[in-house]
Amino acid sequence: MNYFKGIITVVLMNLLQACSSLSPLDVSYSGPKNPALTEALESQGWIRDEYATYQKREGYKAFAISTDAKGTIFATGFADDKVSKQVAFNEALRMCAHFSQGDGQCSIIDEQVSNGTTGLSQTQIDTAPTVLIAHRDIRQYVQYTNARAPKAFVVAACSGQSFWFEQQTSQQSAEKKALEHCEVNRHASDPCCTLLESE
């Protein structure tokens, strides 16, 4: 069993490296007074709605934009509820790159941390699998560890979005259901789903 966990860990680490390489490298921060964002918030309803949603979220969060040659925002991406500032930056840039479809240059223009309760102890955060980058997914993992087998825990490859089933008829059934649920519900920016563990 430990051998398979080792293989799964190696596979997940390789997927994480591949996902991070999809993100543009510009992590500059120009603050919430970014002129393009200020103008867009006044004139573009979809950006205003997206930024308002971002503002309501908790945890480490970051907001990225991609602009055209005229400086007009045509794509955004944000991350929230992340376990660190750097993870929030990376995920916001990845989401921006997904929505911009590789056009333009994504840049972080706002980052914040909300000290709302995560419902987790620091030990739970520190000992969670590294592929789980959001507090919500670590909470799912904590619930999974306390669940009854046969069970399986699956993650979307880049975002760490989690899906799991417990008390199934067999371990294989739990794995199949969790993988299928992930494939149907994962974000479009995630290329695939991976089994993290099962028993």
Secondary structure by P-SEA (a helix, b strand, c coil): caaaaaaaaaaaaaaaaaaaaaccccccccccccaaaaaaaaccaaaaaaaaaaaaccccbbbbbbbcccccccccccccccccaaaaaaaaaaaaaaaacccccccccbbbbbcccccccaaaaaacccccccaaaaaaaaaaaaccccbbbbbcccccccccccccccaaaaaaaaaaaaaaccccccccccccccc
